């Protein structure tokens, strides 16, 4: 039986502990008609995820993250067969004991793009980022209305306001130096973000880590991890794109934007970087580096500018 997990302390005691998790997962698999199937836990991811045999993946969400389980199941069901890149097909999703939720889905094939990026030849990198741009364009064009009851944040303008109020404290908690912290309020006030944008379905964490590729020809074979999906401004999805797909490379970002059919102002993308639910500017600075001028406008150009 999977125990109740509602607090951080319970999470730390239960979720990493396979001696607790595995018997409960086996019990759930048996209930789902997969008794005796080999279980392999994936090392990555914020939630416990298991390969069940060769064909299935079981993703679990404790009570503390039950809403994410609803979102994952609903979004993947909505997306099946509608994007130019494969997404997992939902076999079953629902509630389990003690507040847990689960999504049983098909297993995608391929190698994680983040793990093999350094091996991808330049020409194939360019084609891959173009394919990602095309996939995002389709994702953002879909009618998100059927998911309104499962995904936030609802009022986009109110979401921007809430994130703006806590932006400095969020970055201070990550130990961002004062030279950057003191610029945040004026920078955010200077960037005109839409309060009622076109309401698009957003992945929100468009990163190499969430794409699979076939190394034989370097084609995209999968996009996954929709638990943090939202409905809102399409530009919000380009935070992950600029930081974790194109990695501050202006040529690659330009190619991706061309395939997507639109580019966004660097200041808008840095503003959304600061407002992102999981924003961690010190981490991004360590990964991508800072420009010579330690100003937020210079940082916006360095990470999200395009080279003509």
Buried (B, 14 or more C-beta within 10 A) or exposed (E): EBBBBEEEEBBEEBBEEEEBBBEBBBBBBEEBEBEEBEBEBEEEBEBBBBBBBEEBBBBBBBBBBBBBBBBBBBBBBBBBEEBEBBBBBBBBBEEBEBBBBBBBBBBBEBBBBBEBBEEBEEEBBBBBBBBBBBBBBBBBBBEBEEBEEBBBBEEBEEBBEEBBEEBBEBBEEEEBEEEBBEBBEEBBEEBEBEEEBEBBBBBBBBBBBBBBBEEEEBBBBBBBBBBBBBBBBBBBBBBBBBBBBBBBBBBBBBBBBBBBEEBBBBBBBBBBBBBBBEBBBBEBBEEBEBEEEEBBBBBBBBBBBBEE
